[in-house]
Amino acid sequence: MITGNNRIKRIERINVYIIKLPLVKPFETSFSVQREREAIIIELISEGISGWGESVTSADPFYSYETNFTTLNILKEYLLPILKELKNFSVYDFLNSSKRVRGYNMAKAAVENAILDLTAKLNSLPLYKLIGGNKKRIMSGISIGIKSNVGELIDSIEKAVEKKYHRIKIKIKKGKDVEIVKEVRKKFPDIKLMVDANSDYSLLDIETLKELDKYNLMMIEQPLYYYDIFEHSILQKELKTPICLDESIKNLSDVKAAIALGACKIINIKQGRVGGILSSREIARESTRNSIKVWSGGMLETGIGRAFNIHLQTLNDFTLPGDTSETKRYFKRDIVHPIVELDSEGYISIPENGDGIGVEVIRERLGKPILTI
């Protein structure tokens, strides 16, 4: 397990890339439609070895105030200069030094991820061993965007069932909610099903949300405002279905507030959103101690970010299937090898093609760095 003794002599060079991967199909939520994944990739080089990280930000400020534009500025002006100054350092030294930069968890997570990948490689370890995980098969989960009609949604779910995904999430929004869930349940009475509202509702919609109690859902994810905790506590008292908080949870303090108020029964931990793998580990432990279940959320990551999410789920606290899908569902061509694939029972293997995150980055697909330090 990682300690302050896992040190890096110094970072010799940093490369920052921006790539654009077209999605196989547009992905619609209550707040946007994505047609491509524009990703910031960070490469840290020490002793001839590269550690990789990916920012989960996107081009637009619809999920978060952090965007690729803000991340590039924070990286260039603050986080990467801090990193370059460190000598004989551990990941904890970077995290402590960067505390004076308030917020920007996604930018910090991208750097932290790259440091962890590099640290694991320098110590000849897979990432999951470095962070205290256990080797196991990872449960799969699929997130299906809003479709133009129920028939198209049913078709997508049928394909997911055939692939033996362990959990199916469908996006909902006002006007595309109860009737759609009713039709899905009629066709698939036994699948593990959840819905994700991406903050499209308010307490004025409580009767609509209570209607969803009829359909044996695993959870309703983030139904109310994206930074709210208090009103979710009011709603949870009115629902039988567990509420899962996503956007509202940015750090351990938010988790403690949610627990104290009874705002949720489940938390979606997107490691990029909460500041990285180590922060995710703290949040997961605190949640488990208080009987809150957790799972690993996805942000349409490339194979780099997806590998981090898989390694994170080797921690014992992650007991629910996450947003971990096959690569080919999103991208025709990823930037790593091997890609994520399901086995015959719907499970995913931990990538172990070498140490660290266990995937090989295909450099020619990155293009030239937009920034080198």
N, C-alpha and C positions, 0 to 999 in steps of 0.2 A: 504494500500500500504506500501511496506517495507520502513523503515526509519532507521536512525542511532540508534533509540530507540529500535529496535528489536534485543535484545542482547542475547548472549549465555554465561553462566557463565564460562565454560571451556569445552574443549574436554577431556573426561576421557580416551577414547581409540579409536584408529584408526585401522581398519582392511582393508587390500588390498587383493583382490582376482583376479585370472585370470581364466576365463572360456572359453570353446570352444563349440560353438553350430554349428553342421553341418547345412548347408543350404539345403532346400528342393531340389533346383536345383542350379547348378553353375550360378554365376552372372557375365557376361562378359561386360567390358567397353573397351574403346579404349586402355587402358594401362594395364589391368590385368584381370584375371579370379579368382573370389573368390569362394571357396567351403565350407568355414566355417567362422563363426564370432568368432574371438579370442578377448575377451573383458576384459578390466581392470575395476573392480568394487571397489568402495571405500565406506566404512561404517564408519561414524562418530558417536560416542556414547556420549551422555550427558544426565544426569538425567534419565538414563535408557531408553532413546529413541534413535533410530537409524535414521540417515539421510543418504540417498544413492545418489551416483553419478556414472556416467559411462564415461570413456574416449572414444572418438570416433576414436581414433587411431586404426591402424591395425598392423599386424606383419611386413608389408613391406612398404618401403618409396616411394610408387608409386603415392599416392594422395598428400601426404605431407611429408616433412622431419621428422615430428614427427611420431614416431612408438611406439609400446608398449614397446620396449626396452628403448628408450629415456625417455618415460613417467615415467616408473618405477624408473629410475635414478633421474629424476627431482623431483618426488614425495618424494623419500626416502631421498635425500641429501639436498633438499631445501624447497619445499612447505609444506610438512607435519611437519618438524621441526618448520617452521614459525608459522604454525597453532597451534601447541602444546604450544607455548610460549604465545599465546594470552589469556587474561583473560577479562571477561565481555565485549565481543567484538561483533561487527556486521559484516556482510559480507563485508561491505565497509572497515573495518579495515584490513581484510585479503587481499582484493584487493590492498589497498594502501601499505601494508607491502610487498607484493609479486612483486611490480613494479620493484624492483631492479633485478629481474630475467627477462631477456629480451627474448621476444618471448614465445614459448611453450604455446600458447593459449589453446591447447587441454587439456594439463595437468592442467592448471589453471581452465579451465571450469569444469573439473570433480570435483575439490575441491569446486569451487563456487556452483555448482549444489547441492552437498551434504550439504553444509552449508545452502542453501536456503530451501532444503527439511526439514532439522532439525529445522530451524527457524520457518517454517510454522507449523510443528508439535508441537513445544513448545508453539506456540500461538494459537493452535487449529483452524488452517485455512487451506483450500485447497490452493495449490500453486498459482493458478490463481488469487485468491483474494490478496495474498501477493504481487504479482508483478503488480497489477492494471488491471487485465483482467476482462472480463465479461463472465458469463456463457452462453454458446451457443453450438450448434452442430458444429463440425469441419468438413470442407470439406475434402474429401479423394482424394488422388492422387497416381498414380501407376508409378513406374519406371521399364521399361522392358529392360533387357540387350540385347546385340547383340546376334542374333540367327544364327544358321547355314544356314537357308534358310528363304525366305519370308513366306512360308506356315506356318512354326512354329511361326513366329512373328504374323501373322494374327490370328492364333489360340489363342495365348496369349491375344491379344487385344479383341477378341470376348468374352473371359471369363471375362475380365475386364469390358467390356460394360454390360454384363449380371449382374455383381455385382453392376453396376451403379456408378463406379468411376467417379468423377467429372472432372478429367483431366488425360490424358495418356501421359507419356513421354517415348520416345524410344531413346536408345543409338545409335549413328552413329559414323563412322570413315571413313577415306579415302577408297574409293572403296565400301563402304556399306552405301550409303547416298541417293542421289537424286532418283535413281531408286526404292529404297526401300520405300522412302516417297511417291513417285508417286503411287506405288501399294497399300500402306496403305490408301491413300486418295481416291483411286478408290473404295475401299471396304467400307471405313468409311468416307464419305464426310462431316459429320457434327460434329464429335467428337472434343472436345477440345484437340488438339494435339500439342506437343512440341518435340524438339529434343535436345539431349545433346551430344556435341562433346568431352567433357573432354580434350580440348586443342590439338586436333589432327591436326589442320589446321594452315596455315600461310596466310599472305596476298597474297602469290602466288596462293592461291586457291580461290581467290575472285569470279571468274566466277562460280565456282561450288556452292559456298555459295549463290550467287545471284540467282541461279536456284531455290533455296528453297523458294524464295519469291512467287512462283507460287502456293504454296500449303496451304495458309491460316493457317500458324502456329502461335500459341500463342507466341512463342519465340524460339531463338536458344541459347542454354546455352553454355557458355565458349568455343567458337569455336577456339580462338587463345591461345597463350602460357599462362601457368598457373599463371604467376605473372604479365602479361601484362595488362596495362590499356590504354596506349597511342594508340597502334595499333588497339585496339578495337574501339577507337573513330574514326579512319579513316574508319574502316569497317562499323560502324553503319551509317555513312553518305551515304554509298553506298547501304544499305539495307532498304527495307520497313519493313521487319520483325524485331521486337524488339530483341535486344541482351540482354541476361541475364548474368550477371557476377556472378561467383561462386568462384573458387579458387583465383581469383585476389583480393577478398575483405577479408581482415584479421582484419580490424579495422575501426573506424570512419574516420580516415584520408584518407584511401583508398576510402571510400564512397565519401568524399568531392572532392577528385581528379577526380573520375569517373564522378561526376555531373558536375564539372567545364569543363571537356573535352568533355562532351557529349558522353561518352564511352558506355552507356547502357541506357535502358529504364526500366529495371527490375533487381532486385537483389535477389539472392538466399541466404538467411541467414541461414547458418548452425551454430547453437548456439555454438557447440563445436569448430568450426573453428575460430570463432571471439572472443572467450574468455569467453563465457557463456551467461546466460539469460539476465543479466543486460546490457552487451555490445550490445546484440542483440536488446534490447529495444531502446537504443540510436540510433543505426543504422537505425532501422525501423522508428523512429520519424523523423530523418534527411531526410531519403528517401521520406517519405510522404510529408514533407514540400516542397520538390523540385519535386513533381509529379512523383517520381519513385516508382513503385509498388514493393512490397516484398512478398516473400513466404518462408516457412520453409522447408529447405532441410533435407534429411535423409542420414545416413551413416550405414545402416544395423544394427541399434542399437537393443539391447535387449529391453525387456519391460520397463527397467528403463529409458534408454535414450529416448525411444519412448514416455514415459509419459511426460518427460520434453518438448519434441517437441509439444505435444498436448496442454499442458498448455500455452506454448509460443504463440500459435495461437489464444488464447482468446483475445490478444491485438488487438485493433481496426485497427492497421496499416496493419495487415495481411489479405489482401483482395483476394488473389489468392490461389487456392488449393495447398497444399504442397506435399512433398513426404511422405504421411502418409497412409500406407496400413495396411491391416489386418495382424496380427502376423503369421497366419498359411500359408501365402504366402511365408514366409521366413524360419520359424522354425517349426519343428514338435512339439517341446517342449520348451517353454520359461522358464524364471526363475522367472516370476511374475504371480500373479493372481489379477484381471482378465486379460485376453489377449485382444488385440484390435480386435474388430469386427465391420463390417459395419451394419447399420440398413437397412431397406427396401428401403430407398431413397439414400443410399450410404454415409450417414453421420456417424461420429464417436462421441461417447459420451465422455465427459471429465471423466477420471477415478477418482472416488470419493469413493473408498473403504478405508475410513479413511482419515486423514488429510495429508498435504504435497502433494506428487505426486499422491497419491490416489491408489497405487497398493501395494500388499503385496509381499515381496520378499520371495521366497521359499528357505529357507536356505540350505536344503539338496542338492539342485542343484548347490550350489556354491562351495562345497568342503571346504577344510581347507584354511585359509588365507595364502598367501605366505609372508606376512609382517604384523606384529602387532607392534604398537607403543603405 
